[in-house]
Amino acid sequence: FARRKESSPPHSTPGEKYEYSNSGYMILGHLVEKVSGQTFGEFLAKEFFTPLGMKTAWVHESPKVPTAAVAVGYTHEGGTWKAAWAAPTAEKHEKLFCTGDGSVWGSLDDMAAWEKGMRAGTPVKGETLMHALAPGKTTGGERVAYAMGWNVEYDDQGAVTSFFHTGKWGGFENYIAHDVGRGITVVILSNRGE
């Protein structure tokens, strides 16, 4: 990215506006690896998956075949459902690996364990999370409703009322949302495309 800064200048001045960037999360994942001295998957396993009891969660960062059963993503084409994408198998190996912006696999049980741990303040304290989700502003003073990897909704005083995120790739589409006031979390994991 640094080498291409002249031929591919930024879309806007930093701080001028919000724009989601998968590439930014890939760079962040790389920074986690550099600082921790571990792969992104090793870091998540040590700091999140294992402490939270996420027994089947893993990061797709190598052609190694996963030991846990995984779903296949499907898309609807020509009136029929077709397999679109899946984790590597003994016969099929992925050649393109990137982490930070995705590549995390987990079950609904894993998501329940993650949510339970986050409620308990493990490994991130609740007040730390709420502080991280505080509204940011552009240089022009416009509130940015995205913080620390979450789309965030605020009340009139700027307090967090809920946060959510979606994700989609190769026939998979997922959604997670947490209503702070009600203390309710909704997780949807789908392998049926749209």
Buried (B, 14 or more C-beta within 10 A) or exposed (E): EEEEEEEEEEEEEEEEEBEEEEEEBBBBBBEBBEEEEBBBBBBBBEBBBEEBBBEBBBBBBEEEEBEEEBBEBBBEEEEEEEEBBBBBEEEEEBEEEBBBBBBBBBBEEBBBBBBEBBEEEEEBEEEEBEEBBEBBEBEEEEEEBBBBEBBBBBEEEEEBEBBBBEEBEBBBBBBBBBBBEEEEBEBEBBBEBE
